[in-house]
Amino acid sequence: MNYNDCKFTDNIKQVIETINDVFKIKDIWKHVCIVWTKCYYYIPEEDLDEGKKNKEQFKQNIISFINQINKTNETIDIKMYYVDSKLVKGSGNIRSEKEIERLIKWGRGLKSIDEKEINKLVDEYKEILYEEKEEEGETLRETEFKITYEINIYRRCIKIKNNGEKIVDNWVLFSTKITTEKKKTFMEKVWGVVKPLGVISLYLVGGVVIGAVGGAVIGAVGGGA
């Protein structure tokens, strides 16, 4: 995550839902952390401490969202680390080096994920698809030439098993946005067009479950040395 941008966006929510959907493993969120990058060595310590307050709120938003989609009220502790992703030789960035050491120590200290759970996950599903569509929402304001209205964005997950069977989830309202445009443009819109968001292919690397989503990679840290 970029240290300079900690907005809790729809894309962040999608990542959380993806982890939640894909890694059906007990206590999976104990194996997830947030690494804030671009915490450059020249940022004063007091400024970094002030920035961490906003990051704590970001973390609480994530925890609340996890409990919301799981319909639970769990106390979840997600670790956060602050690193300089552009180390300059000779800069003496001890602060970032210590954070990286803390991150490695945390990963090694995690309880290993049950191998049976990992194998079950990979053996059951070949890939997981995500789709999105937009539907017309409530009209908020209308003039002779322009219209202001809501657009409801729906998403669903399609799980494909290794035997070819498809499990298609129901469409779920993901977010709503408000837009203003010319009436002519509005009248020409086609609603309900399904767009693919991405495909997650599951595979195993050294006992750790990895999900590849296009160019991005998400994974569950298994723990241990």
C-alpha positions as a Markdown table, in Angstrom:
| # | Residue | x | y | z |
|---|---|---|---|---|
| 1 | Met | 0.0 | 0.0 | 0.0 |
| 2 | Asn | 1.2 | 3.5 | -0.8 |
| 3 | Tyr | 1.8 | 5.4 | 2.4 |
| 4 | Asn | 0.6 | 8.6 | 0.8 |
| 5 | Asp | -2.8 | 7.2 | -0.1 |
| 6 | Cys | -4.9 | 5.4 | 2.5 |
| 7 | Lys | -8.4 | 5.9 | 1.1 |
| 8 | Phe | -10.7 | 2.9 | 1.7 |
| 9 | Thr | -11.7 | 2.5 | -1.9 |
| 10 | Asp | -14.0 | 0.0 | -3.7 |
| 11 | Asn | -10.8 | -1.7 | -5.1 |
| 12 | Ile | -9.6 | -2.3 | -1.6 |
| 13 | Lys | -12.9 | -3.8 | -0.7 |
| 14 | Gln | -12.6 | -6.1 | -3.7 |
| 15 | Val | -9.2 | -7.3 | -2.5 |
| 16 | Ile | -10.7 | -8.0 | 0.9 |
| 17 | Glu | -13.6 | -9.9 | -0.5 |
| 18 | Thr | -11.3 | -11.9 | -2.8 |
| 19 | Ile | -9.1 | -13.0 | 0.2 |
| 20 | Asn | -12.3 | -13.8 | 2.1 |
| 21 | Asp | -13.8 | -15.8 | -0.7 |
| 22 | Val | -10.7 | -17.6 | -1.9 |
| 23 | Phe | -8.9 | -18.5 | 1.4 |
| 24 | Lys | -11.6 | -20.5 | 3.2 |
| 25 | Ile | -9.1 | -21.3 | 5.9 |
| 26 | Lys | -9.5 | -21.0 | 9.7 |
| 27 | Asp | -8.0 | -17.7 | 11.1 |
| 28 | Ile | -6.9 | -16.6 | 7.7 |
| 29 | Trp | -6.8 | -13.0 | 8.7 |
| 30 | Lys | -4.1 | -13.7 | 11.3 |
| 31 | His | -1.9 | -14.5 | 8.2 |
| 32 | Val | -2.6 | -11.1 | 6.5 |
| 33 | Cys | -0.7 | -7.9 | 7.1 |
| 34 | Ile | -0.5 | -4.4 | 5.6 |
| 35 | Val | 2.9 | -3.2 | 4.3 |
| 36 | Trp | 2.9 | 0.6 | 3.7 |
| 37 | Thr | 5.5 | 1.5 | 1.1 |
| 38 | Lys | 7.1 | 4.9 | 0.2 |
| 39 | Cys | 7.9 | 5.7 | 3.8 |
| 40 | Tyr | 11.0 | 7.5 | 2.7 |
| 41 | Tyr | 14.0 | 7.8 | 5.0 |
| 42 | Tyr | 13.8 | 11.6 | 4.9 |
| 43 | Ile | 10.3 | 11.8 | 6.3 |
| 44 | Pro | 10.6 | 13.2 | 9.9 |
| 45 | Glu | 9.7 | 10.8 | 12.7 |
| 46 | Glu | 7.0 | 13.1 | 14.0 |
| 47 | Asp | 5.4 | 13.3 | 10.6 |
| 48 | Leu | 5.5 | 9.5 | 10.2 |
| 49 | Asp | 3.8 | 9.1 | 13.7 |
| 50 | Glu | 1.1 | 11.5 | 12.7 |
| 51 | Gly | 0.5 | 9.6 | 9.4 |
| 52 | Lys | 0.2 | 6.3 | 11.3 |
| 53 | Lys | -2.9 | 7.7 | 13.0 |
| 54 | Asn | -4.7 | 7.8 | 9.6 |
| 55 | Lys | -3.5 | 4.3 | 8.9 |
| 56 | Glu | -5.0 | 3.0 | 12.1 |
| 57 | Gln | -8.4 | 4.3 | 10.9 |
| 58 | Phe | -7.8 | 2.6 | 7.6 |
| 59 | Lys | -7.1 | -0.7 | 9.4 |
| 60 | Gln | -10.3 | -0.3 | 11.5 |
| 61 | Asn | -12.3 | 0.2 | 8.2 |
| 62 | Ile | -10.8 | -3.1 | 6.9 |
| 63 | Ile | -11.7 | -5.0 | 10.1 |
| 64 | Ser | -15.3 | -3.5 | 10.1 |
| 65 | Phe | -15.7 | -4.5 | 6.5 |
| 66 | Ile | -14.5 | -8.1 | 7.2 |
| 67 | Asn | -17.0 | -8.4 | 10.0 |
| 68 | Gln | -19.7 | -6.9 | 7.8 |
| 69 | Ile | -19.3 | -9.4 | 5.0 |
| 70 | Asn | -18.9 | -12.4 | 7.4 |
| 71 | Lys | -21.7 | -11.2 | 9.6 |
| 72 | Thr | -19.5 | -11.5 | 12.7 |
| 73 | Asn | -18.1 | -9.3 | 15.4 |
| 74 | Glu | -14.6 | -10.7 | 15.8 |
| 75 | Thr | -11.6 | -8.9 | 17.2 |
| 76 | Ile | -9.1 | -9.0 | 14.4 |
| 77 | Asp | -5.5 | -7.8 | 14.8 |
| 78 | Ile | -3.9 | -6.9 | 11.4 |
| 79 | Lys | -0.3 | -6.0 | 11.7 |
| 80 | Met | 1.1 | -3.0 | 9.8 |
| 81 | Tyr | 4.6 | -2.3 | 8.7 |
| 82 | Tyr | 6.2 | 0.9 | 7.2 |
| 83 | Val | 9.0 | 0.5 | 4.7 |
| 84 | Asp | 11.0 | 2.6 | 2.3 |
| 85 | Ser | 10.4 | 1.0 | -1.1 |
| 86 | Lys | 13.1 | 3.1 | -2.8 |
| 87 | Leu | 16.2 | 2.6 | -0.6 |
| 88 | Val | 19.1 | 4.8 | -1.5 |
| 89 | Lys | 22.6 | 3.4 | -1.0 |
| 90 | Gly | 24.3 | 5.2 | 1.9 |
| 91 | Ser | 21.1 | 6.8 | 3.2 |
| 92 | Gly | 21.4 | 4.9 | 6.5 |
| 93 | Asn | 17.7 | 4.0 | 6.5 |
| 94 | Ile | 17.8 | 2.0 | 9.7 |
| 95 | Arg | 14.1 | 2.7 | 10.4 |
| 96 | Ser | 13.0 | 0.9 | 7.3 |
| 97 | Glu | 15.5 | -2.0 | 7.9 |
| 98 | Lys | 14.1 | -2.5 | 11.4 |
| 99 | Glu | 10.5 | -2.6 | 9.9 |
| 100 | Ile | 11.5 | -5.3 | 7.4 |
| 101 | Glu | 13.1 | -7.3 | 10.3 |
| 102 | Arg | 9.8 | -7.0 | 12.2 |
| 103 | Leu | 7.9 | -8.2 | 9.2 |
| 104 | Ile | 10.1 | -11.2 | 8.7 |
| 105 | Lys | 9.9 | -12.0 | 12.4 |
| 106 | Trp | 6.1 | -11.8 | 12.3 |
| 107 | Gly | 5.9 | -14.1 | 9.3 |
| 108 | Arg | 8.2 | -16.7 | 11.0 |
| 109 | Gly | 6.2 | -16.6 | 14.2 |
| 110 | Leu | 2.9 | -17.4 | 12.6 |
| 111 | Lys | 1.3 | -20.8 | 13.3 |
| 112 | Ser | 1.5 | -22.9 | 10.1 |
| 113 | Ile | -1.7 | -23.3 | 8.1 |
| 114 | Asp | -3.0 | -26.8 | 8.2 |
| 115 | Glu | -1.6 | -28.6 | 5.2 |
| 116 | Lys | -4.9 | -30.5 | 4.8 |
| 117 | Glu | -6.8 | -27.2 | 4.5 |
| 118 | Ile | -4.4 | -25.9 | 1.9 |
| 119 | Asn | -4.6 | -29.1 | -0.2 |
| 120 | Lys | -8.4 | -29.1 | 0.1 |
| 121 | Leu | -8.6 | -25.5 | -1.2 |
| 122 | Val | -6.3 | -26.1 | -4.2 |
| 123 | Asp | -7.8 | -29.5 | -5.0 |
| 124 | Glu | -11.4 | -28.2 | -5.0 |
| 125 | Tyr | -11.2 | -25.1 | -7.1 |
| 126 | Lys | -9.5 | -24.6 | -10.4 |
| 127 | Glu | -10.2 | -20.9 | -10.6 |
| 128 | Ile | -12.5 | -18.1 | -9.4 |
| 129 | Leu | -14.0 | -15.4 | -11.6 |
| 130 | Tyr | -15.4 | -12.0 | -10.6 |
| 131 | Glu | -17.9 | -10.1 | -12.6 |
| 132 | Glu | -19.5 | -6.7 | -12.4 |
| 133 | Lys | -22.5 | -4.9 | -13.9 |
| 134 | Glu | -24.1 | -1.5 | -13.6 |
| 135 | Glu | -27.8 | -0.9 | -13.2 |
| 136 | Glu | -29.8 | 2.4 | -13.2 |
| 137 | Gly | -30.6 | 3.6 | -9.8 |
| 138 | Glu | -32.8 | 6.5 | -8.4 |
| 139 | Thr | -33.1 | 9.7 | -10.3 |
| 140 | Leu | -32.1 | 12.6 | -8.0 |
| 141 | Arg | -32.5 | 15.6 | -10.2 |
| 142 | Glu | -33.6 | 16.3 | -13.8 |
| 143 | Thr | -33.6 | 19.4 | -16.0 |
| 144 | Glu | -34.4 | 20.0 | -19.6 |
| 145 | Phe | -31.0 | 18.9 | -20.8 |
| 146 | Lys | -29.3 | 17.1 | -17.9 |
| 147 | Ile | -30.0 | 14.3 | -15.4 |
| 148 | Thr | -28.4 | 13.4 | -12.1 |
| 149 | Tyr | -28.9 | 9.9 | -10.9 |
| 150 | Glu | -27.5 | 6.9 | -9.1 |
| 151 | Ile | -25.7 | 4.0 | -10.7 |
| 152 | Asn | -25.8 | 0.8 | -8.7 |
| 153 | Ile | -22.7 | -1.5 | -9.1 |
| 154 | Tyr | -23.3 | -5.2 | -8.6 |
| 155 | Arg | -20.7 | -7.9 | -8.4 |
| 156 | Arg | -20.7 | -11.7 | -8.2 |
| 157 | Cys | -18.3 | -14.5 | -7.8 |
| 158 | Ile | -18.2 | -17.7 | -10.0 |
| 159 | Lys | -16.2 | -20.6 | -8.6 |
| 160 | Ile | -15.0 | -23.3 | -11.1 |
| 161 | Lys | -14.2 | -26.7 | -9.6 |
| 162 | Asn | -11.5 | -29.0 | -11.0 |
| 163 | Asn | -14.3 | -31.3 | -12.3 |
| 164 | Gly | -15.7 | -28.4 | -14.3 |
| 165 | Glu | -18.7 | -27.7 | -12.1 |
| 166 | Lys | -19.6 | -24.0 | -11.7 |
| 167 | Ile | -20.9 | -22.4 | -8.5 |
| 168 | Val | -22.5 | -19.0 | -9.4 |
| 169 | Asp | -23.1 | -16.6 | -6.5 |
| 170 | Asn | -26.0 | -14.1 | -6.5 |
| 171 | Trp | -25.4 | -10.6 | -7.6 |
| 172 | Val | -24.6 | -8.4 | -4.6 |
| 173 | Leu | -24.8 | -4.6 | -4.5 |
| 174 | Phe | -21.2 | -3.5 | -4.2 |
| 175 | Ser | -21.4 | 0.3 | -4.3 |
| 176 | Thr | -23.4 | 3.2 | -5.5 |
| 177 | Lys | -22.2 | 6.3 | -7.3 |
| 178 | Ile | -23.9 | 9.5 | -8.4 |
| 179 | Thr | -23.3 | 11.0 | -11.8 |
| 180 | Thr | -24.6 | 13.9 | -13.9 |
| 181 | Glu | -24.7 | 13.8 | -17.7 |
| 182 | Lys | -26.6 | 14.9 | -20.7 |
| 183 | Lys | -30.0 | 13.3 | -21.2 |
| 184 | Lys | -29.1 | 12.1 | -24.7 |
| 185 | Thr | -26.1 | 10.2 | -23.2 |
| 186 | Phe | -28.3 | 8.8 | -20.5 |
| 187 | Met | -30.9 | 7.6 | -23.0 |
| 188 | Glu | -28.3 | 5.8 | -25.0 |
| 189 | Lys | -26.9 | 3.8 | -22.1 |
| 190 | Val | -27.3 | 0.0 | -22.0 |
| 191 | Trp | -27.7 | -1.4 | -18.5 |
| 192 | Gly | -26.8 | -4.8 | -17.1 |
| 193 | Val | -23.8 | -5.5 | -19.3 |
| 194 | Val | -21.6 | -8.0 | -17.5 |
| 195 | Lys | -17.9 | -7.2 | -17.4 |
| 196 | Pro | -15.2 | -9.6 | -16.1 |
| 197 | Leu | -13.1 | -8.1 | -13.3 |
| 198 | Gly | -10.5 | -10.8 | -13.1 |
| 199 | Val | -9.7 | -14.5 | -12.8 |
| 200 | Ile | -7.9 | -16.1 | -9.8 |
| 201 | Ser | -6.0 | -19.2 | -10.6 |
| 202 | Leu | -5.0 | -21.1 | -7.5 |
| 203 | Tyr | -1.7 | -23.0 | -7.1 |
| 204 | Leu | 0.7 | -24.0 | -4.4 |
| 205 | Val | 4.2 | -22.7 | -3.9 |
| 206 | Gly | 6.3 | -24.1 | -1.0 |
| 207 | Gly | 3.2 | -24.9 | 1.0 |
| 208 | Val | 1.7 | -21.5 | 0.6 |
| 209 | Val | -1.5 | -20.9 | -1.3 |
| 210 | Ile | -1.1 | -18.3 | -4.1 |
| 211 | Gly | -3.8 | -16.7 | -6.1 |
| 212 | Ala | -2.9 | -14.9 | -9.3 |
| 213 | Val | -5.3 | -12.1 | -10.3 |
| 214 | Gly | -4.1 | -10.8 | -13.6 |
| 215 | Gly | -0.8 | -9.1 | -12.9 |
| 216 | Ala | -1.3 | -9.0 | -9.1 |
| 217 | Val | -0.7 | -11.8 | -6.6 |
| 218 | Ile | -2.3 | -12.4 | -3.3 |
| 219 | Gly | -1.3 | -15.1 | -0.9 |
| 220 | Ala | -1.7 | -16.6 | 2.6 |
| 221 | Val | 1.5 | -16.6 | 4.7 |
| 222 | Gly | 1.9 | -20.0 | 6.0 |
| 223 | Gly | 4.1 | -19.2 | 9.0 |
| 224 | Gly | 7.2 | -21.0 | 10.3 |
| 225 | Ala | 10.8 | -20.6 | 9.3 |
